[in-house]
Amino acid sequence: MNISQLNQLPITDFLCKIGIEPSYKRGESQWYVSPIREPEQSPSFKVNTAINRWYDYALMQGGKLFDLAERLYPNQHASSLVEKLNSLFLFEQQNQDFSLAAKPIWPSVTDNRVNAPAITINEIKPLGNNPAITSYLESRGIPLNIARSYCKEVYYQLEERQYFAAGFENRSGGYELRNAYFKGASSPKDITHIGNEGKSICVVEGFMDFLSLLTLQKNVHPMRSDFLVLNSVSLADRSLAILEGYQNVFLYLDHDNAGRKTQEKYQSAGLKTVDASVIYKQYKDLNDYLVSQKSGQKEVKQRQEYKKSQGLGL
């Protein structure tokens, strides 16, 4: 089969053949933990089985089966990748009707992007009204009094269903949305710049890392620097013009390949960067570090209470 013929095969079958299963299914949509990015907590990679297209909401990119294969195997040439896919679908080839497969069956869908359903925001409220959202933030180690200054309760609609999440606004009016089951964003996707007239700036990947940084620093000293939340490392280029105006750029990036590449991008741009991730060098990101600190404090408190009540040491 050539590339055009391979693109007619079900993307879900391809993912299954390489050991990737959906986290859940809703109608014609199958949701996955993204296989083309670093591990995430909530599935934000969707395959629409009706049009046989994939879409990654964090990257805001999608396409056909071969586009996905190129993302999964970036070091392989097209010819070797075609051979690899043909070997995966060896038995399907025997029954494939190539005269039909060669015809485009969804001409309205572009090669580069899919027409993914948009998130519609129905209502925005101050934090503290919805116990489920408050509980989610607390599970991530974020106190309500810190989150309230920067986040809202966002009630939104996706594919005719109603949802709610903690929302963090970007500079273009879109919202990053997080709850215990979903990680996504409303359009337009953009960075968030928080200015405090500081001479230095702290750069984090997501707003959970931003809130974690505020939580970790609140008892140490006031945060007098400015902040830049990328909301996705794919938007790092948009931040360059802003960061050039600061004396020091403190990087609180994830300990993964994407974080390292972003740091290299900033260094190549000549920015005066400081790798501040050493404070959580044993953890993936700032929020992981914060949650571990909270867990440790809770354990110590429980031991103290037990010792006080029982008179026993552990």
C-alpha positions as semicolon CSV with decimal commas, in nm:
position;residue;x (nm);y (nm);z (nm)
1;M;0,000;0,000;0,000
2;N;0,116;0,355;-0,070
3;I;0,066;0,653;0,161
4;S;-0,274;0,741;0,015
5;Q;-0,396;0,386;0,065
6;L;-0,254;0,361;0,416
7;N;-0,440;0,677;0,513
8;Q;-0,770;0,499;0,447
9;L;-0,700;0,243;0,722
10;P;-0,847;0,306;1,069
11;I;-0,619;0,511;1,292
12;T;-0,760;0,330;1,594
13;D;-0,646;-0,003;1,445
14;F;-0,298;0,138;1,389
15;L;-0,275;0,256;1,751
16;C;-0,401;-0,080;1,876
17;K;-0,138;-0,265;1,670
18;I;0,143;-0,068;1,836
19;G;-0,002;-0,122;2,185
20;I;-0,187;0,206;2,240
21;E;-0,543;0,177;2,370
22;P;-0,799;0,456;2,427
23;S;-0,861;0,585;2,778
24;Y;-1,231;0,615;2,701
25;K;-1,480;0,639;2,416
26;R;-1,763;0,883;2,355
27;G;-1,973;0,818;2,050
28;E;-1,753;0,854;1,742
29;S;-1,461;0,990;1,948
30;Q;-1,189;0,784;2,113
31;W;-0,967;0,969;2,362
32;Y;-0,606;0,876;2,433
33;V;-0,318;0,991;2,649
34;S;-0,120;1,162;2,376
35;P;0,135;0,924;2,220
36;I;0,328;1,208;2,054
37;R;0,407;1,416;2,362
38;E;0,547;1,360;2,708
39;P;0,311;1,166;2,941
40;E;0,007;1,361;3,054
41;Q;-0,244;1,310;3,333
42;S;-0,563;1,355;3,131
43;P;-0,629;1,233;2,774
44;S;-0,621;1,519;2,524
45;F;-0,556;1,325;2,203
46;K;-0,870;1,233;2,009
47;V;-0,944;1,010;1,712
48;N;-1,270;1,081;1,532
49;T;-1,366;0,743;1,388
50;A;-1,633;0,895;1,162
51;I;-1,379;1,088;0,955
52;N;-1,073;0,881;1,053
53;R;-0,867;1,176;1,172
54;W;-0,665;1,242;1,488
55;Y;-0,627;1,569;1,679
56;D;-0,397;1,666;1,967
57;Y;-0,561;1,948;2,163
58;A;-0,242;2,055;2,340
59;L;-0,046;2,086;2,016
60;M;-0,352;2,208;1,820
61;Q;-0,249;1,979;1,535
62;G;-0,398;1,676;1,369
63;G;-0,416;1,479;1,049
64;K;-0,427;1,137;0,886
65;L;-0,276;0,803;0,977
66;F;0,056;0,864;0,801
67;D;0,090;1,209;0,965
68;L;0,059;1,036;1,301
69;A;0,309;0,767;1,205
70;E;0,562;1,039;1,114
71;R;0,516;1,193;1,460
72;L;0,559;0,857;1,632
73;Y;0,868;0,762;1,427
74;P;1,037;1,095;1,346
75;N;1,373;0,941;1,258
76;Q;1,244;0,715;0,983
77;H;1,236;0,813;0,616
78;A;0,901;0,802;0,440
79;S;0,991;0,492;0,240
80;S;1,093;0,290;0,547
81;L;0,787;0,413;0,733
82;V;0,561;0,297;0,449
83;E;0,730;-0,043;0,471
84;K;0,680;-0,054;0,848
85;L;0,309;0,029;0,820
86;N;0,262;-0,227;0,546
87;S;0,408;-0,493;0,772
88;L;0,168;-0,394;1,049
89;F;-0,131;-0,418;0,818
90;L;-0,013;-0,727;0,631
91;F;-0,343;-0,916;0,652
92;E;-0,557;-0,611;0,575
93;Q;-0,383;-0,575;0,241
94;Q;-0,531;-0,900;0,116
95;N;-0,885;-0,764;0,140
96;Q;-0,824;-0,396;0,068
97;D;-1,011;-0,256;-0,235
98;F;-0,746;-0,019;-0,370
99;S;-0,974;0,121;-0,638
100;L;-1,195;0,261;-0,362
101;A;-0,913;0,346;-0,123
102;A;-0,745;0,566;-0,383
103;K;-1,046;0,797;-0,390
104;P;-1,065;1,075;-0,126
105;I;-1,370;0,998;0,085
106;W;-1,362;1,316;0,298
107;P;-1,255;1,594;0,059
108;S;-1,360;1,866;0,303
109;V;-1,093;1,764;0,556
110;T;-0,752;1,922;0,495
111;D;-0,427;1,731;0,512
112;N;-0,277;1,947;0,786
113;R;-0,559;2,015;1,030
114;V;-0,885;1,852;1,130
115;N;-1,204;2,039;1,200
116;A;-1,216;1,942;1,566
117;P;-1,520;2,043;1,767
118;A;-1,462;2,373;1,943
119;I;-1,498;2,424;2,315
120;T;-1,775;2,674;2,384
121;I;-1,756;2,862;2,714
122;N;-2,103;2,912;2,858
123;E;-2,030;3,075;3,194
124;I;-1,742;3,199;3,408
125;K;-1,764;3,226;3,787
126;P;-1,522;3,309;4,069
127;L;-1,350;3,014;4,234
128;G;-1,511;2,874;4,545
129;N;-1,862;2,802;4,419
130;N;-1,798;2,451;4,287
131;P;-1,668;2,200;4,547
132;A;-1,544;1,960;4,277
133;I;-1,317;2,226;4,124
134;T;-1,192;2,333;4,466
135;S;-1,123;1,970;4,557
136;Y;-0,931;1,918;4,234
137;L;-0,705;2,217;4,302
138;E;-0,645;2,097;4,656
139;S;-0,551;1,752;4,523
140;R;-0,281;1,928;4,320
141;G;-0,156;2,103;4,634
142;I;-0,294;2,446;4,538
143;P;-0,466;2,649;4,814
144;L;-0,788;2,819;4,711
145;N;-0,671;3,160;4,831
146;I;-0,377;3,149;4,587
147;A;-0,569;3,007;4,292
148;R;-0,858;3,252;4,334
149;S;-0,645;3,548;4,222
150;Y;-0,562;3,390;3,886
151;C;-0,823;3,126;3,804
152;K;-1,196;3,106;3,744
153;E;-1,459;2,837;3,738
154;V;-1,528;2,782;3,369
155;Y;-1,844;2,606;3,254
156;Y;-1,808;2,492;2,896
157;Q;-1,961;2,276;2,627
158;L;-1,793;2,013;2,408
159;E;-1,985;1,807;2,154
160;E;-2,321;1,905;2,308
161;R;-2,217;1,798;2,658
162;Q;-2,170;2,028;2,955
163;Y;-1,854;2,031;3,167
164;F;-1,672;2,249;3,420
165;A;-1,308;2,308;3,505
166;A;-1,059;2,541;3,666
167;G;-0,978;2,798;3,399
168;F;-0,669;3,013;3,349
169;E;-0,691;3,295;3,097
170;N;-0,426;3,366;2,835
171;R;-0,341;3,705;2,685
172;S;-0,577;3,649;2,390
173;G;-0,884;3,567;2,597
174;G;-0,872;3,187;2,568
175;Y;-0,873;2,962;2,873
176;E;-0,659;2,670;2,980
177;L;-0,899;2,416;3,132
178;R;-0,816;2,154;3,393
179;N;-1,017;1,913;3,600
180;A;-0,958;1,561;3,727
181;Y;-1,052;1,411;3,389
182;F;-0,967;1,669;3,127
183;K;-0,673;1,876;3,010
184;G;-0,748;2,113;2,726
185;A;-0,803;2,473;2,621
186;S;-1,055;2,699;2,456
187;S;-0,960;2,906;2,154
188;P;-0,757;3,110;2,100
189;K;-0,454;2,934;2,246
190;D;-0,180;3,170;2,365
191;I;0,075;3,248;2,635
192;T;0,000;3,437;2,958
193;H;0,222;3,726;3,073
194;I;0,179;3,851;3,431
195;G;0,363;4,174;3,494
196;N;0,465;4,309;3,835
197;E;0,714;4,566;3,706
198;G;0,992;4,324;3,788
199;K;1,338;4,321;3,632
200;S;1,341;3,942;3,626
201;I;1,083;3,693;3,506
202;C;0,992;3,333;3,590
203;V;0,892;3,108;3,301
204;V;0,677;2,798;3,359
205;E;0,510;2,559;3,118
206;G;0,157;2,548;3,260
207;F;-0,060;2,732;3,506
208;M;-0,046;2,447;3,759
209;D;0,330;2,501;3,770
210;F;0,271;2,875;3,810
211;L;0,033;2,824;4,102
212;S;0,273;2,567;4,249
213;L;0,556;2,818;4,238
214;L;0,345;3,076;4,419
215;T;0,245;2,816;4,679
216;L;0,604;2,707;4,741
217;Q;0,733;3,065;4,770
218;K;0,457;3,224;4,977
219;N;0,628;3,153;5,312
220;V;0,978;3,236;5,191
221;H;0,963;3,583;5,042
222;P;0,726;3,786;4,826
223;M;0,751;3,706;4,455
224;R;0,860;4,037;4,303
225;S;0,939;3,904;3,957
226;D;0,711;3,889;3,657
227;F;0,577;3,560;3,525
228;L;0,526;3,402;3,187
229;V;0,312;3,091;3,149
230;L;0,368;2,922;2,815
231;N;0,048;2,712;2,831
232;S;0,231;2,485;2,584
233;V;0,601;2,462;2,500
234;S;0,497;2,478;2,135
235;L;0,422;2,848;2,197
236;A;0,773;2,929;2,322
237;D;0,853;3,139;2,013
238;R;0,576;3,382;2,107
239;S;0,751;3,459;2,434
240;L;1,090;3,559;2,291
241;A;1,009;3,926;2,231
242;I;0,875;3,958;2,586
243;L;1,169;3,784;2,754
244;E;1,429;3,994;2,575
245;G;1,338;4,286;2,799
246;Y;1,435;4,118;3,127
247;Q;1,770;4,110;3,303
248;N;1,723;3,749;3,415
249;V;1,495;3,474;3,292
250;F;1,440;3,200;3,551
251;L;1,329;2,876;3,386
252;Y;1,103;2,639;3,581
253;L;1,056;2,387;3,300
254;D;0,970;2,018;3,308
255;H;1,243;1,757;3,333
256;D;1,168;1,601;2,996
257;N;1,277;1,631;2,636
258;A;1,033;1,912;2,560
259;G;1,157;2,112;2,857
260;R;1,521;2,066;2,755
261;K;1,450;2,174;2,397
262;T;1,269;2,484;2,519
263;Q;1,563;2,577;2,741
264;E;1,798;2,532;2,445
265;K;1,574;2,754;2,233
266;Y;1,594;3,034;2,489
267;Q;1,969;2,999;2,525
268;S;2,016;3,005;2,147
269;A;1,812;3,327;2,138
270;G;2,070;3,490;2,366
271;L;1,845;3,527;2,669
272;K;2,004;3,552;3,015
273;T;1,854;3,229;3,144
274;V;1,891;3,064;3,483
275;D;1,792;2,698;3,519
276;A;1,581;2,711;3,835
277;S;1,458;2,353;3,797
278;V;1,735;2,229;4,028
279;I;1,503;2,282;4,324
280;Y;1,287;1,993;4,199
281;K;1,553;1,793;4,017
282;Q;1,416;1,459;4,141
283;Y;1,068;1,534;4,008
284;K;0,911;1,579;3,667
285;D;0,782;1,929;3,731
286;L;0,702;2,188;3,997
287;N;0,358;2,049;4,072
288;D;0,493;1,698;4,128
289;Y;0,741;1,847;4,372
290;L;0,471;2,048;4,550
291;V;0,242;1,745;4,588
292;S;0,530;1,541;4,733
293;Q;0,606;1,820;4,981
294;K;0,242;1,837;5,087
295;S;0,231;1,459;5,132
296;G;0,547;1,466;5,343
297;Q;0,409;1,743;5,565
298;K;0,085;1,552;5,612
299;E;0,274;1,239;5,712
300;V;0,486;1,429;5,966
301;K;0,176;1,590;6,114
302;Q;0,004;1,253;6,148
303;R;0,309;1,111;6,324
304;Q;0,321;1,405;6,564
305;E;-0,048;1,369;6,646
306;Y;-0,008;0,996;6,699
307;K;0,291;1,047;6,926
308;K;0,106;1,310;7,127
309;S;-0,204;1,098;7,174
310;Q;-0,034;0,762;7,232
311;G;0,295;0,860;7,385
312;L;0,478;0,641;7,134
313;G;0,756;0,717;6,894
314;L;0,775;0,576;6,541
